Every structure is written in structure tokens, then in C-alpha cells.
Amino acid sequence: MSPTASDVVNGGISFWYADDGLPAVRGPLSGDASADVVIVGGGYTGLWTAYYLKKAAPFLRITVLEQRFCGYGASGRNGGWLYNGIAGRDRYARLHGHEAAVRLQKAMNDTVDEVVRVTGEEGIDADLHKGGVLEVARTPAQLARLRDFHAHELSYGEKDRELYGAEETAERIRVAGAVGSTWTPHGARLHPVKLVKGLAAAVEALGVTIHESTPVTEIRPRHAVTPYGTVRAPYVLRCTEGFTANLKGQKRTWLPMNSSMVATEPLTEEQWETVGWAGRETLGDMAHAYMYAQRTADGRIALGGRGAPYRFGSRTDNDGRTQETTIEALRDILIGFFPSLAGVRIEHAWSGVLGVPRDWCATVTLDRSTGLGWAGGYVGSGVATTNLAARTLRDLVQLDSGQAGRTDLTELPWVGHKVRKWEPEPFRWLGVHGMYATYRAADRRELTTHTPDSSRLARLADRVAGRH
């Protein structure tokens, strides 16, 4: 018998912290201070930005302010997908032309290898395995979307992507009912917490100051305000992603979308024989309310999905605790994909938030008149996108300060993108929950009727959400 959801370790931030241990928390800010650059947020975006800025200009005095500890948010809770997806590419193609979006996609492809390079150079062992990304279709409607998706990716210059039928898919992984898949080499599996811990240590070794247990309550030009003092700097960079709504005046800027995960017990060799997955690709699907999964370095399956997508008033959780109905729903997905694992225990469940702009477009901006900059809105693809965003912020700061000229990164179409705010409550709660209810209804219809008609429901939800 498998345990019920109430028997699962629930919360505790994430399985990744249960596996690798909580960090020793660095000291808080002890009073007013000054810096050349102050970075608000100690997740991937903030740490990568500090890393690249300090590498480019070692003389800079850089301070990172983090409300809990580095990696407490999405950087320590995500699915460990280092891949080349980026939110908003199609919109950028419409706004700036197809070739501009192709350049953005090429930069994302290269970013996967950049993270691999830096982790090796800095000696960060993050259980990284570059097996690519495999996305499967399990119904005729999903297969039609998969083929369209594959062709769409090729149109953005991804010529090394491959399309597989049912037999070729089964040779890679034995997903029940899989009728096809698409694979890209531009992806890797990693351990999120090992990456964020290693990155924080590398940043500190370069001479960056990190203050943890230091919540920033307000950002204004050249000031980051905390309960313990204010840090003044010519540049204040907001790298708060899903926690942006906690800042004064930012309640409706980015919506904190909830995503939930479970991790199984380690599988036996016999169980892995029934599953396959020898290539250790990250695994996704073509459902409207999609799933994402990885085969961990210690032989587990870590699998995620949306669960309860949004908390009223843009609230965020404290410790990653997850609803029992969500745990059961994720377990159902696991067993639906791999029926042979029906007796496998779910050992850990957790949740976290990701930042969603109103138009679902990731952005990087530096306002030269105020010195305020920000990056985020990754909509679930932040493990790699944070790195590209950080290098872009570095170039924008150097351009503004006269240390360097324009670069290929400062000319990418997501730089300086503006978007309207989310609606006030209760409209955004109703909208988000209605959107995901519609997606799930579309998926249920496809599974039971095996017709593509349900895609009309999903397209309606996309239009209401502003995704297209």
C-alpha cells in the first residue's frame, strides 16, 4: 500500500533542501550602508547578476539583500529544468520582427551551455546532466499540438530538435499511451539547491556582500529600504520574481503563480527497467495544464504541476506546504505516466511561486533616469532564463555607467519591454482559477473523447489570460 497524502513530508521549503540541508543563514543588514549596486533578492537572478557584474568590474561594491536566505524562493523549489524555453517569444516576434525573436532564442540555447560552463569553472556540483528535454504526447489532440510545436521551434532556428513517433519515444522512456514526442539537446537536469548554494558561495568569494534575513520593504531611486537600515546605491536592481508583490507599490506588477511538486522514494533497478529513461532527459507533456519531471541523481522521480494556481491577494506561502488534493493529483499524473510505479511511495511534496506578468513575457529593464532595474516574469522557465537576464543586466549597467558599449544582449527584444498591471481583486483570482479550470476541462475532454475540439477551450483561456 502506498501512503496517503497525510503521510508525506509536506513543505519544509522543498525536497531539495531536505536532501542537501538548510544553509547557515548569513547575518542581516546592521544599519544604513552604501554600495555601487544593490541587488534585492538572493535567488538565481540576483546571484547571477552579482556574479557577472563582479567578474566584469571587480572594483564594484555590490550588496545583495535577501529577506530569508539565498534560494528560499523559486530557486530552491523548482523542478531543476535548465532548458532553452523563454516566456513571450512569440509576442516579441510580433512586436520586433521574427529575426529579433530568433536572436532571443539563440541566446537562450547558448545559455544552457553557459550555465554548464560556469558550474564547471566554479566547481559547483549541482548533479547537472545534459540529457536534453523530451516532451511527450499521449492523445491525438496532444500529438497534433506536439507536431505544431515542433515545427514552430524549428522556425526559430532550432535545427537540432528531433521528432519521434511512438516506438522511438518508447526507446527513450516508456510513458503509458505515448504516441509521439519531441526532443531538444538544449536542456539539462540539475539539483536546484546545490546550484544556488554553490552560486552564493562563488559570489561571496568574489567579494560581494550578502545580507540575509533582511526584507526589503520599498525600492525607490537609489534606495533599498529595510527595517534595519537603508542601502543607497546608484543602481538598485529588483530580482524578486514571484515575491515582487510583497514590495510597496508592486502588488499588481507580477502575479505569484503557484506550482507544486512531489518526489518519490528512490526507485529500484527493476523499477527503472520498466520506466526506461536512461538518457535522464527532463520530461514534459503537451497537456494544457502541463506537467514537468526529472530523474534525480539519487534515482527518484521529481514531478510537478500547477495544483492550486494562485492565492487570493497575491499571497505567498511560508514553508512550501501543499494541499493534500494537489499531492493526490500529482500522484495520479505519475501513475498515469508510469502504471508500473503504482506502489511507489511519494516521500515529499512542496510548492513555490513564480512570477507572471500580465502578458506572460519575461523582461529585463534598466531605467537610466532612476537607476532602477529589474528582471523576471519567467513564467516557469527561470532556471536558465535567470542567467541570460543577469548577463543582460550586467551589460545594461555597464552601458549606463560608461564602462562598456552596447552588446548583443542589450539589443535583445525583451530589454525594456513594458506591460500593464494585473487587475485588482477579486478579478485576478477569478481569472486565474477560471483559466486553469478551463485548461483542465480541456485535458479531461481530450483524454475521454480523443478529439481535438477541446483545444478551443484552451484557446479561449489563453485569450482571457493574455498569453497570446
C-alpha positions as CSV (number, residue, x, y, z in Angstrom):
1,M,0.0,0.0,0.0
2,S,1.2,3.5,-0.8
3,P,0.9,6.2,1.9
4,T,-1.8,8.7,1.8
5,A,-1.1,12.4,1.2
6,S,-1.1,12.9,5.0
7,D,1.8,10.6,5.4
8,V,4.0,12.6,3.0
9,V,6.6,15.1,4.2
10,N,4.8,18.3,3.3
11,G,6.6,21.6,2.9
12,G,9.9,22.2,4.7
13,I,10.6,24.5,1.8
14,S,11.4,21.7,-0.7
15,F,12.7,18.1,-1.1
16,W,15.9,19.7,-2.4
17,Y,16.6,21.2,1.0
18,A,15.6,18.0,2.8
19,D,18.2,16.3,0.6
20,D,21.0,18.8,0.8
21,G,20.3,20.5,4.1
22,L,19.3,24.0,5.0
23,P,22.1,26.6,4.7
24,A,23.6,28.6,7.6
25,V,21.9,31.9,7.4
26,R,24.2,34.9,6.8
27,G,23.8,38.0,9.0
28,P,21.3,40.8,8.4
29,L,22.0,44.4,7.5
30,S,23.1,46.2,10.6
31,G,22.3,49.8,9.6
32,D,22.4,52.3,6.8
33,A,25.0,51.4,4.1
34,S,26.1,52.4,0.7
35,A,27.2,50.4,-2.4
36,D,27.7,50.9,-6.1
37,V,25.0,48.3,-6.9
38,V,22.4,46.9,-4.6
39,I,20.5,43.8,-5.6
40,V,17.2,43.0,-4.0
41,G,16.6,39.2,-3.9
42,G,19.1,36.4,-3.3
43,G,17.7,33.9,-5.9
44,Y,19.2,32.9,-9.2
45,T,18.6,36.3,-10.8
46,G,20.2,38.3,-8.1
47,L,23.1,35.9,-7.5
48,W,23.9,35.5,-11.2
49,T,23.7,39.3,-11.6
50,A,26.1,39.8,-8.7
51,Y,28.4,37.2,-10.2
52,Y,28.7,38.6,-13.7
53,L,28.9,42.2,-12.5
54,K,31.7,41.5,-10.1
55,K,33.5,39.4,-12.7
56,A,33.3,42.2,-15.3
57,A,34.1,45.0,-12.8
58,P,35.9,43.7,-9.7
59,F,36.1,47.2,-8.2
60,L,32.3,47.5,-7.8
61,R,30.9,47.4,-4.3
62,I,27.9,45.1,-4.7
63,T,25.4,44.2,-1.9
64,V,22.7,41.6,-2.1
65,L,19.7,41.8,0.2
66,E,17.6,38.7,0.8
67,Q,14.5,38.5,3.0
68,R,15.1,34.9,4.2
69,F,18.2,33.1,2.8
70,C,19.6,32.7,-0.7
71,G,17.4,30.3,-2.6
72,Y,14.4,30.3,-0.3
73,G,12.0,31.1,-3.1
74,A,11.7,29.5,-6.5
75,S,15.4,29.0,-6.9
76,G,15.3,26.4,-4.1
77,R,12.0,24.8,-5.1
78,N,11.9,24.4,-8.9
79,G,11.9,21.3,-11.0
80,G,15.6,21.5,-12.0
81,W,14.9,22.1,-15.6
82,L,17.8,24.0,-17.2
83,Y,16.4,24.5,-20.7
84,N,16.0,26.9,-23.5
85,G,12.4,28.0,-23.1
86,I,11.6,31.6,-22.7
87,A,8.3,33.3,-21.9
88,G,6.9,35.7,-24.5
89,R,9.0,34.8,-27.6
90,D,6.0,34.8,-30.0
91,R,4.8,38.2,-28.7
92,Y,8.4,39.6,-29.2
93,A,8.3,38.3,-32.7
94,R,5.1,40.2,-33.4
95,L,6.4,43.4,-31.8
96,H,10.0,43.4,-33.0
97,G,10.1,41.0,-36.0
98,H,10.8,37.3,-36.4
99,E,14.6,37.7,-36.6
100,A,14.7,39.6,-33.3
101,A,12.9,36.6,-31.7
102,V,15.3,34.2,-33.4
103,R,18.2,36.1,-31.7
104,L,16.5,35.8,-28.4
105,Q,16.0,32.1,-28.9
106,K,19.6,31.6,-29.9
107,A,20.7,33.4,-26.8
108,M,18.6,31.0,-24.7
109,N,20.1,28.0,-26.5
110,D,23.5,29.3,-25.7
111,T,22.6,30.0,-22.1
112,V,22.2,26.3,-21.2
113,D,25.9,25.8,-22.2
114,E,26.9,28.9,-20.3
115,V,25.4,27.6,-17.0
116,V,27.2,24.3,-17.7
117,R,30.4,26.2,-18.3
118,V,30.3,28.3,-15.1
119,T,29.3,25.5,-12.8
120,G,32.3,23.6,-14.1
121,E,34.6,26.6,-13.8
122,E,33.5,27.4,-10.3
123,G,33.5,23.8,-9.1
124,I,29.7,23.7,-8.4
125,D,28.5,20.1,-8.3
126,A,24.8,20.5,-9.0
127,D,24.1,17.0,-10.2
128,L,23.9,18.5,-13.7
129,H,23.3,16.1,-16.6
130,K,22.8,17.4,-20.1
131,G,20.3,14.9,-21.5
132,G,18.1,17.4,-23.3
133,V,14.3,17.9,-22.9
134,L,11.7,15.4,-24.0
135,E,8.1,16.4,-24.4
136,V,5.5,13.7,-25.0
137,A,2.0,13.5,-26.5
138,R,-0.5,10.9,-25.1
139,T,-3.6,11.7,-27.1
140,P,-4.4,12.5,-30.8
141,A,-5.0,16.1,-29.8
142,Q,-1.7,16.4,-27.9
143,L,0.1,14.8,-30.9
144,A,-1.3,17.5,-33.2
145,R,-0.1,20.2,-30.8
146,L,3.2,18.5,-30.5
147,R,3.8,18.5,-34.2
148,D,2.8,22.1,-34.5
149,F,5.1,22.9,-31.5
150,H,8.0,21.0,-33.1
151,A,7.6,22.9,-36.4
152,H,7.3,26.2,-34.5
153,E,10.5,25.6,-32.7
154,L,12.3,24.8,-36.0
155,S,11.1,28.1,-37.3
156,Y,13.1,29.9,-34.6
157,G,16.3,28.3,-35.7
158,E,16.4,25.2,-33.6
159,K,17.6,22.8,-36.3
160,D,18.9,20.1,-33.9
161,R,15.5,19.3,-32.5
162,E,14.1,15.9,-33.3
163,L,10.6,14.5,-33.7
164,Y,9.8,10.9,-32.6
165,G,6.9,8.5,-33.2
166,A,5.5,6.1,-30.6
167,E,8.3,3.5,-31.0
168,E,11.2,5.9,-30.9
169,T,9.6,7.6,-27.8
170,A,9.4,4.2,-26.1
171,E,13.0,3.6,-26.7
172,R,13.8,6.6,-24.6
173,I,11.1,6.4,-22.0
174,R,8.1,4.1,-21.5
175,V,5.3,6.6,-20.9
176,A,1.9,4.8,-21.0
177,G,0.0,5.8,-24.1
178,A,2.7,8.0,-25.6
179,V,2.1,8.4,-29.3
180,G,5.0,10.7,-30.0
181,S,7.5,13.2,-28.6
182,T,9.9,16.0,-29.5
183,W,13.4,16.3,-28.1
184,T,15.9,19.1,-28.0
185,P,19.5,18.9,-26.8
186,H,19.3,22.3,-25.2
187,G,18.4,21.2,-21.8
188,A,19.8,19.6,-18.6
189,R,18.7,18.2,-15.3
190,L,20.1,19.7,-12.1
191,H,19.7,19.9,-8.3
192,P,18.3,23.4,-7.8
193,V,19.6,23.9,-4.2
194,K,23.1,22.6,-5.0
195,L,23.3,25.2,-7.7
196,V,22.0,28.1,-5.6
197,K,24.3,27.3,-2.7
198,G,27.3,27.0,-4.9
199,L,26.4,30.2,-6.7
200,A,26.1,32.1,-3.4
201,A,29.4,30.8,-2.2
202,A,31.1,31.8,-5.5
203,V,29.6,35.3,-5.3
204,E,30.8,35.8,-1.8
205,A,34.3,34.5,-2.7
206,L,34.4,37.3,-5.3
207,G,33.8,39.9,-2.6
208,V,30.1,40.5,-2.9
209,T,28.3,41.3,0.4
210,I,25.2,39.2,1.1
211,H,22.8,40.2,3.9
212,E,20.1,37.5,4.6
213,S,17.1,37.8,7.0
214,T,16.8,41.3,5.5
215,P,13.4,42.0,3.9
216,V,13.3,45.0,1.6
217,T,10.0,46.8,2.1
218,E,10.4,49.5,-0.5
219,I,12.5,50.2,-3.5
220,R,12.9,53.8,-4.8
221,P,15.6,55.6,-6.9
222,R,19.0,54.9,-5.3
223,H,17.5,53.5,-2.2
224,A,16.6,50.0,-0.9
225,V,14.7,50.4,2.3
226,T,14.7,47.6,5.0
227,P,13.6,47.6,8.7
228,Y,17.3,47.6,9.7
229,G,18.5,50.5,7.5
230,T,18.6,51.8,4.0
231,V,21.2,50.8,1.4
232,R,22.0,53.7,-1.0
233,A,23.4,53.0,-4.4
234,P,23.4,54.5,-8.0
235,Y,21.8,51.2,-9.2
236,V,19.0,49.3,-7.4
237,L,18.1,46.0,-9.2
238,R,14.9,44.2,-8.3
239,C,15.3,40.5,-8.6
240,T,12.4,39.3,-6.6
241,E,10.4,37.3,-9.2
242,G,7.3,35.7,-7.6
243,F,7.8,37.7,-4.4
244,T,7.6,41.1,-6.1
245,A,4.0,41.7,-4.9
246,N,5.4,42.0,-1.4
247,L,7.1,45.2,-2.2
248,K,5.4,48.6,-1.7
249,G,3.6,49.7,-4.9
250,Q,4.2,46.3,-6.7
251,K,1.1,44.3,-5.6
252,R,-0.2,44.0,-9.2
253,T,3.1,44.0,-11.1
254,W,3.7,40.3,-11.4
255,L,1.3,37.7,-10.2
256,P,2.8,35.0,-7.9
257,M,1.7,31.8,-9.7
258,N,1.8,28.7,-7.5
259,S,3.4,25.5,-8.7
260,S,3.6,22.2,-6.7
261,M,5.9,19.2,-6.8
262,V,6.3,15.7,-5.4
263,A,9.4,13.5,-5.1
264,T,9.2,9.7,-4.9
265,E,11.3,7.3,-2.9
266,P,14.4,6.1,-4.8
267,L,13.3,3.6,-7.4
268,T,14.9,0.1,-7.6
269,E,16.8,-1.0,-10.7
270,E,13.9,-3.3,-11.6
271,Q,11.5,-0.4,-11.4
272,W,13.8,1.7,-13.6
273,E,13.8,-1.1,-16.1
274,T,10.0,-0.8,-16.5
275,V,10.3,3.0,-17.0
276,G,13.5,3.3,-19.2
277,W,14.6,7.0,-19.1
278,A,18.3,6.0,-19.4
279,G,19.1,9.4,-21.0
280,R,17.8,11.3,-18.0
281,E,16.1,13.9,-20.1
282,T,13.8,16.4,-18.4
283,L,10.3,15.3,-19.2
284,G,7.2,17.3,-20.1
285,D,4.0,16.8,-21.9
286,M,1.6,18.5,-24.3
287,A,-1.4,18.8,-21.9
288,H,-2.8,22.3,-21.4
289,A,-2.2,22.0,-17.7
290,Y,1.2,20.5,-18.3
291,M,3.5,18.5,-16.0
292,Y,7.3,18.6,-15.7
293,A,9.6,15.9,-14.2
294,Q,13.2,14.8,-13.9
295,R,15.0,11.6,-12.9
296,T,17.1,12.8,-9.9
297,A,20.8,11.9,-9.4
298,D,19.8,9.6,-6.5
299,G,17.2,7.7,-8.5
300,R,13.9,9.4,-7.7
301,I,11.3,10.9,-9.9
302,A,10.5,14.6,-9.0
303,L,7.3,15.7,-10.8
304,G,5.4,18.9,-10.7
305,G,2.3,20.7,-11.9
306,R,0.1,23.7,-11.1
307,G,-2.1,22.4,-8.3
308,A,-3.9,25.4,-6.7
309,P,-2.5,28.1,-9.1
310,Y,-3.0,31.3,-7.1
311,R,-3.7,32.6,-3.6
312,F,-6.1,35.5,-3.2
313,G,-4.5,38.9,-2.8
314,S,-1.1,37.7,-4.3
315,R,-0.2,36.0,-1.1
316,T,2.7,33.6,-1.0
317,D,3.3,30.6,1.3
318,N,5.8,30.5,4.1
319,D,7.3,27.0,4.0
320,G,6.1,25.3,0.8
321,R,3.2,23.4,2.3
322,T,0.9,21.8,-0.3
323,Q,-2.7,20.9,-0.4
324,E,-3.4,17.2,0.0
325,T,-5.6,17.2,-3.1
326,T,-2.7,18.6,-5.1
327,I,-0.4,15.8,-3.8
328,E,-3.0,13.2,-4.9
329,A,-3.4,14.9,-8.3
330,L,0.3,14.8,-8.9
331,R,0.5,11.2,-7.8
332,D,-2.3,10.4,-10.3
333,I,-0.2,12.0,-13.1
334,L,2.8,9.9,-12.0
335,I,0.9,6.7,-12.1
336,G,-0.9,7.7,-15.3
337,F,2.5,8.1,-17.0
338,F,4.1,5.0,-15.3
339,P,1.5,2.5,-14.2
340,S,4.2,0.1,-13.1
341,L,5.0,2.5,-10.2
342,A,1.6,2.3,-8.6
343,G,3.2,1.0,-5.3
344,V,5.9,3.6,-5.2
345,R,5.8,6.0,-2.2
346,I,5.6,9.7,-2.5
347,E,8.1,10.9,0.1
348,H,8.0,14.7,-0.2
349,A,5.6,17.4,-1.5
350,W,6.2,21.2,-1.7
351,S,5.1,24.3,-3.5
352,G,6.5,27.7,-4.6
353,V,5.6,30.7,-6.6
354,L,6.8,32.0,-10.0
355,G,6.4,35.5,-11.4
356,V,3.8,36.0,-14.2
357,P,3.5,39.4,-16.0
358,R,0.1,40.3,-17.4
359,D,1.2,39.5,-20.9
360,W,3.3,36.4,-19.9
361,C,6.5,37.9,-21.2
362,A,9.9,37.7,-19.4
363,T,11.6,41.1,-19.3
364,V,14.9,42.8,-18.4
365,T,14.9,46.6,-17.8
366,L,17.2,49.4,-16.6
367,D,15.7,52.8,-16.2
368,R,18.6,55.1,-16.9
369,S,16.9,58.1,-15.3
370,T,16.4,56.5,-11.9
371,G,19.0,53.7,-11.8
372,L,16.2,51.2,-11.1
373,G,16.5,47.9,-12.9
374,W,14.6,44.6,-12.8
375,A,14.4,41.2,-14.4
376,G,11.9,38.4,-14.1
377,G,8.5,37.2,-15.2
378,Y,10.0,33.9,-16.3
379,V,6.6,32.0,-16.1
380,G,8.3,28.8,-15.0
381,S,11.4,28.8,-17.2
382,G,13.7,30.7,-14.9
383,V,16.5,28.2,-14.2
384,A,18.2,29.2,-17.4
385,T,16.5,32.5,-18.2
386,T,17.8,34.0,-14.9
387,N,21.3,33.5,-16.3
388,L,20.6,35.3,-19.5
389,A,18.7,38.1,-17.6
390,A,21.7,38.5,-15.3
391,R,24.2,38.9,-18.1
392,T,21.9,41.4,-19.7
393,L,21.5,43.4,-16.5
394,R,25.3,43.4,-16.3
395,D,25.6,44.8,-19.8
396,L,22.9,47.4,-19.2
397,V,24.6,48.7,-16.0
398,Q,28.0,48.8,-17.7
399,L,26.4,50.6,-20.7
400,D,24.7,53.2,-18.5
401,S,27.9,53.8,-16.4
402,G,30.1,54.2,-19.4
403,Q,32.1,51.1,-18.7
404,A,31.1,49.4,-21.9
405,G,29.1,49.9,-25.1
406,R,26.0,48.2,-26.5
407,T,26.2,44.4,-26.8
408,D,24.2,41.7,-28.5
409,L,22.4,41.2,-25.2
410,T,21.4,44.8,-24.7
411,E,19.7,44.7,-28.2
412,L,17.5,41.6,-27.5
413,P,13.8,42.3,-27.8
414,W,12.9,41.6,-24.2
415,V,15.0,44.6,-23.0
416,G,12.9,47.5,-21.8
417,H,9.6,45.7,-22.5
418,K,6.6,47.4,-20.7
419,V,3.4,45.7,-19.7
420,R,0.3,46.7,-17.9
421,K,-0.5,45.6,-14.4
422,W,-2.8,42.8,-13.3
423,E,-6.4,43.5,-12.5
424,P,-7.4,44.2,-8.8
425,E,-9.0,41.5,-6.7
426,P,-11.3,39.6,-7.0
427,F,-10.9,39.7,-10.7
428,R,-7.4,38.3,-10.9
429,W,-8.2,35.4,-8.6
430,L,-11.3,34.6,-10.6
431,G,-9.4,34.9,-13.9
432,V,-6.5,32.7,-12.9
433,H,-8.6,30.0,-11.3
434,G,-11.1,30.1,-14.2
435,M,-8.2,29.8,-16.7
436,Y,-6.8,26.7,-15.1
437,A,-10.2,25.1,-14.6
438,T,-10.7,25.6,-18.4
439,Y,-7.3,24.0,-19.2
440,R,-8.1,21.0,-17.0
441,A,-11.5,20.6,-18.6
442,A,-9.8,20.7,-22.0
443,D,-7.4,18.0,-20.9
444,R,-10.1,15.8,-19.5
445,R,-12.1,16.1,-22.7
446,E,-9.1,15.1,-24.8
447,L,-8.5,12.0,-22.6
448,T,-12.1,10.8,-22.7
449,T,-13.1,11.7,-26.3
450,H,-9.7,11.6,-28.1
451,T,-10.8,14.6,-30.2
452,P,-9.0,17.9,-30.7
453,D,-12.2,20.0,-30.1
454,S,-11.1,20.8,-26.6
455,S,-8.3,23.0,-27.9
456,R,-11.0,25.6,-28.5
457,L,-11.5,25.8,-24.7
458,A,-7.8,26.2,-24.2
459,R,-7.5,28.9,-26.8
460,L,-10.3,30.8,-25.1
461,A,-8.5,30.5,-21.8
462,D,-5.3,31.8,-23.5
463,R,-7.1,34.8,-24.8
464,V,-8.7,35.7,-21.5
465,A,-5.3,35.3,-19.7
466,G,-3.5,37.4,-22.3
467,R,-1.0,34.7,-23.1
468,H,-1.3,35.2,-26.9
